[in-house]
Amino acid sequence: MKLLQNVRWLQDVFDCPLVIQLTGRDVLLGNYGSNGALDDEKFLFKHENTVEQVLQYTQSNARDIIGVGFNPDKTFIFSNFEFMG
């Protein structure tokens, strides 16, 4: 969370746009899984995760990011899993 707060501070100070690519909840939290896999990779290689579970992880991450208070007019958040197909 501290990392996101620092990024928000940079956005506020420099009044710049921010693009956030959601590829895995572990990446955003700074905590890779035991195999270092991202959520989209977890779906491909760990068959116990469904597409719906992976998308729920991504939506949860987006809510956490939005809660930090980034400028919505200058912030673009997208899911690698959904955006790229």
Phi and psi in degrees as GROMACS dihedral restraints (atoms count N, CA, C in turn):
[ dihedral_restraints ]
;  ai    aj    ak    al  type     phi  dphi    fc
    3     4     5     6     1   -60.3    20    10
    4     5     6     7     1   -39.3    20    10
    6     7     8     9     1   -59.9    20    10
    7     8     9    10     1   -45.1    20    10
    9    10    11    12     1   -63.6    20    10
   10    11    12    13     1   -37.8    20    10
   12    13    14    15     1   -65.2    20    10
   13    14    15    16     1   -38.1    20    10
   15    16    17    18     1   -66.6    20    10
   16    17    18    19     1   -39.0    20    10
   18    19    20    21     1   -66.5    20    10
   19    20    21    22     1   -39.0    20    10
   21    22    23    24     1   -63.0    20    10
   22    23    24    25     1   -42.0    20    10
   24    25    26    27     1   -58.4    20    10
   25    26    27    28     1   -44.0    20    10
   27    28    29    30     1   -62.5    20    10
   28    29    30    31     1   -40.8    20    10
   30    31    32    33     1   -63.4    20    10
   31    32    33    34     1   -41.8    20    10
   33    34    35    36     1   -64.8    20    10
   34    35    36    37     1   -45.8    20    10
   36    37    38    39     1   -68.1    20    10
   37    38    39    40     1   -44.2    20    10
   39    40    41    42     1   -96.1    20    10
   40    41    42    43     1    -2.9    20    10
   42    43    44    45     1    49.6    20    10
   43    44    45    46     1    51.3    20    10
   45    46    47    48     1  -115.3    20    10
   46    47    48    49     1   157.7    20    10
   48    49    50    51     1   -72.7    20    10
   49    50    51    52     1   158.1    20    10
   51    52    53    54     1  -135.9    20    10
   52    53    54    55     1   130.9    20    10
   54    55    56    57     1  -116.7    20    10
   55    56    57    58     1   125.1    20    10
   57    58    59    60     1  -119.7    20    10
   58    59    60    61     1   119.8    20    10
   60    61    62    63     1   -98.7    20    10
   61    62    63    64     1   117.2    20    10
   63    64    65    66     1   -88.3    20    10
   64    65    66    67     1   110.8    20    10
   66    67    68    69     1  -116.9    20    10
   67    68    69    70     1   -18.0    20    10
   69    70    71    72     1  -175.8    20    10
   70    71    72    73     1   142.1    20    10
   72    73    74    75     1   -67.3    20    10
   73    74    75    76     1   -31.1    20    10
   75    76    77    78     1   -66.7    20    10
   76    77    78    79     1   -33.8    20    10
   78    79    80    81     1   -65.7    20    10
   79    80    81    82     1   -45.9    20    10
   81    82    83    84     1   -65.2    20    10
   82    83    84    85     1   -33.1    20    10
   84    85    86    87     1   -85.7    20    10
   85    86    87    88     1    -1.6    20    10
   87    88    89    90     1    69.8    20    10
   88    89    90    91     1    25.8    20    10
   90    91    92    93     1  -138.2    20    10
   91    92    93    94     1    93.1    20    10
   93    94    95    96     1   -67.9    20    10
   94    95    96    97     1   151.2    20    10
   96    97    98    99     1   -67.3    20    10
   97    98    99   100     1   178.4    20    10
   99   100   101   102     1   -59.6    20    10
  100   101   102   103     1   -29.0    20    10
  102   103   104   105     1  -106.7    20    10
  103   104   105   106     1     7.0    20    10
  105   106   107   108     1    73.3    20    10
  106   107   108   109     1    12.4    20    10
  108   109   110   111     1   -78.2    20    10
  109   110   111   112     1   145.8    20    10
  111   112   113   114     1   -86.7    20    10
  112   113   114   115     1   168.5    20    10
  114   115   116   117     1   -59.2    20    10
  115   116   117   118     1   -42.5    20    10
  117   118   119   120     1   -67.9    20    10
  118   119   120   121     1   -33.8    20    10
  120   121   122   123     1   -70.4    20    10
  121   122   123   124     1   -33.8    20    10
  123   124   125   126     1   -61.3    20    10
  124   125   126   127     1   -38.3    20    10
  126   127   128   129     1   -64.1    20    10
  127   128   129   130     1   -41.5    20    10
  129   130   131   132     1   -71.5    20    10
  130   131   132   133     1   -37.1    20    10
  132   133   134   135     1  -106.9    20    10
  133   134   135   136     1   -18.9    20    10
  135   136   137   138     1  -113.2    20    10
  136   137   138   139     1   105.2    20    10
  138   139   140   141     1   -73.8    20    10
  139   140   141   142     1    -7.2    20    10
  141   142   143   144     1   -78.7    20    10
  142   143   144   145     1   -15.2    20    10
  144   145   146   147     1   -90.3    20    10
  145   146   147   148     1   134.8    20    10
  147   148   149   150     1   -96.7    20    10
  148   149   150   151     1   166.3    20    10
  150   151   152   153     1   -57.9    20    10
  151   152   153   154     1   -40.8    20    10
  153   154   155   156     1   -62.0    20    10
  154   155   156   157     1   -40.9    20    10
  156   157   158   159     1   -64.2    20    10
  157   158   159   160     1   -42.4    20    10
  159   160   161   162     1   -63.2    20    10
  160   161   162   163     1   -42.7    20    10
  162   163   164   165     1   -66.6    20    10
  163   164   165   166     1   -33.8    20    10
  165   166   167   168     1   -65.3    20    10
  166   167   168   169     1   -40.0    20    10
  168   169   170   171     1   -58.5    20    10
  169   170   171   172     1   -45.2    20    10
  171   172   173   174     1   -65.1    20    10
  172   173   174   175     1   -43.9    20    10
  174   175   176   177     1   -64.2    20    10
  175   176   177   178     1   -39.3    20    10
  177   178   179   180     1   -62.4    20    10
  178   179   180   181     1   -42.1    20    10
  180   181   182   183     1   -63.7    20    10
  181   182   183   184     1   -42.0    20    10
  183   184   185   186     1   -61.4    20    10
  184   185   186   187     1   -41.2    20    10
  186   187   188   189     1   -62.5    20    10
  187   188   189   190     1   -41.4    20    10
  189   190   191   192     1   -62.4    20    10
  190   191   192   193     1   -41.2    20    10
  192   193   194   195     1   -66.8    20    10
  193   194   195   196     1   -45.6    20    10
  195   196   197   198     1   -60.5    20    10
  196   197   198   199     1   -36.2    20    10
  198   199   200   201     1   -64.2    20    10
  199   200   201   202     1   -19.0    20    10
  201   202   203   204     1   -72.1    20    10
  202   203   204   205     1   -25.2    20    10
  204   205   206   207     1    99.6    20    10
  205   206   207   208     1    31.4    20    10
  207   208   209   210     1   -63.1    20    10
  208   209   210   211     1   154.0    20    10
  210   211   212   213     1   -67.0    20    10
  211   212   213   214     1   113.8    20    10
  213   214   215   216     1   -64.9    20    10
  214   215   216   217     1   -25.1    20    10
  216   217   218   219     1   -76.3    20    10
  217   218   219   220     1   -17.5    20    10
  219   220   221   222     1  -121.3    20    10
  220   221   222   223     1    17.8    20    10
  222   223   224   225     1  -126.9    20    10
  223   224   225   226     1   128.2    20    10
  225   226   227   228     1  -120.5    20    10
  226   227   228   229     1   117.5    20    10
  228   229   230   231     1  -114.6    20    10
  229   230   231   232     1   127.1    20    10
  231   232   233   234     1  -137.8    20    10
  232   233   234   235     1   153.7    20    10
  234   235   236   237     1   -95.7    20    10
  235   236   237   238     1   123.5    20    10
  237   238   239   240     1   -58.3    20    10
  238   239   240   241     1   -38.6    20    10
  240   241   242   243     1   -65.4    20    10
  241   242   243   244     1   -43.2    20    10
  243   244   245   246     1   -84.7    20    10
  244   245   246   247     1   -40.5    20    10
  246   247   248   249     1   -69.2    20    10
  247   248   249   250     1   -40.5    20    10
  249   250   251   252     1   -92.2    20    10
  250   251   252   253     1   -14.3    20    10
